[in-house]
Structures are given as structure tokens and as C-alpha cells.
Amino acid sequence: MKATIPLSTTHAARFAVDETHDWLVAVNVDNALDVFSLKTLKRIKQVKLPGFAQELQFSPDGKTLYVFVDETEQGSPGLLVYQTANWKPLKVIPTPPGSMDESHITPDGAFLYAVNHNNEVLRWNTHTGKMDRPWKDLSALQLAVPAKGDVGASYTGSSLYFVSLSSGKMLSRTLLNDAFAYTALSFDPAGNTLATVIDSGEVMLWNPRTFKKTAEFKTSLFYATFLNFSPDGKSILVGQDSLRKGQQGLLQIWNIETRKMVASFGNPKDSTQWGVFSKTSQTVFVKMESKIEIWSLV
């Protein structure tokens, strides 16, 4: 392990990293954003939030931070937009009632997607602040948005959906055996491959243009809670919240080409909540219950 950033117990499982500006942002127990320097690992700023924070996401250029909260100063749920140059609120965008479980911003920064507590996929135009519902008739537990192209993906239970991002219409549905269910999914950086993992620990790779499965391999992680590609597209990070019998670690990194596990780490005594690669693919940031661990892979 390279380093640790201690946190007060946080509400939000996720955090946001902007390596261009050397920032890592997490939410503390007092409903405030803690901004850390990746160079010093020290807190350099604290920004008070009006309510319970659920999701946070940097814009691709790092100049804006989007934070979903359950209550704004107006008393209703909202999307808070901060300018990171001064960490001042730029605007507040009203959102429907209920929590937002996860968010994704498109690489061009034009649209922000989120899944709410009703399993609805919502979309905001970041320039106008207006919201629409591109996936109106589709329930989702998680979603994945590619770096380019119009085909996104989501799942609920044993169903995997490929969906047109522009129209919200379902393009394809793949149904697993009733004994299994999808637990996480992620696109590779180029948007050419979708990776999914099911509760038995099996990772499947898909072609989003043909909607066909192209490869699969078995991990020892049961009920994985997250799955993320490395920026170079060569590896996948798979993780879960607690250790089960027969596992080699809470987090595993797999080589896509060889289908071999290249690293396994994590403390069985800690709860793993979220993990992502650095932009160089040589470091992994892992959110635990009360800390963020930084692991060097070289």
C-alpha cells in the first residue's frame, strides 16, 4: 500500500478524484466536502453542504464538481454545482424526491446521468441545467455510460439492457439463468467493451455494437459491488464489501487479454465500498468505511 487518507466516517460510499488538479474529494459525517491534496494527502479545504450528500462527480476538465444532496437550502433535493477554482456554489438544480444512487458524466461534460431510489435513470443537460428522462420505461440498479457512441447499458436483477442514450429506447435485453443476477458493470475507456459481473463472481465482456458476449472468466469474488476498467483498458478492478470463504482478497485486478488475476489486496477486517484506477493505471484508490487507501501497482 502506498498511502492512506484518514476520514471521519462518511455517508457517501464514493469519492471524486481530479488528478489534473491533484484533488480528492470525500464527504464527511458532518455533511461537508473534504478536499484533499493528492500531493500532500492533507485536507486543504472543507465545504459545508446543506444536506445529506449521496453522489459526487467532477466534470472532465475538473473545473466543476456536481454533488447530489437530499436537501438544499430551499428544503428540496437538488444537484449542487460548484466551481472548483474557488469552491463556491455556481447553481442549484432541483431534482426529484429520493436519493441518487450513482452518477456518470459524459466525457464531453455535456450530460450527467444518475439512478434514483425508484431505479429510474435521469439525465441533466449540464449547460442548461434541464433534466429529462431518457430511459423512461426501463428500471435500473446501475448504469454504464461509454466514452463515445450512443449505446449505454444498465441492469436490474438478471436482465442486462443495452439502451440508446439519445432516445432512451431499449436496443437489446439479455436474461441470465434465474439462479444468478448482475451486480456491477462498466465500459472500457474507448467504449468498445462492456464488462459485467454476476453474483457468482463471473465477469463477462460484451460488444456494445452487436450486443453479443465476447469472453468470460471466473473470479473468486461473490456478490461484487463494483467493477471498473483501468484507463489504459488493459485491466479490470473488481471489488466487494466483505470477505467470504475461499476468496483471496476484497479487491482483485484482472488482465483483460490473458484473463488472469494480476493482483489481490484488501484488509478482510475493513468494509470496501468503492475503487478506481488512477489516470496512469499504476495506482488504485479504494474507499473503505473510514479511510481511502492508495495502492501502487508498480
Salt bridges, closest charged atoms under 4 A:
ASP18 OD2 - HIS21 ND1 2.45
ASP22 OD2 - LYS39 NZ 3.70
ASP34 OD1 - ARG43 NH1 3.34
GLU55 OE2 - ARG14 NE 3.90
GLU102 OE2 - ARG14 NH2 3.70
GLU102 OE2 - HIS104 NE2 2.78
GLU120 OE1 - ARG133 NH1 2.98
ASP132 OD2 - ARG123 NH2 3.00
GLU216 OE1 - LYS213 NZ 2.61
ASP270 OD2 - LYS291 NZ 3.42
GLU293 OE2 - LYS291 NZ 3.17
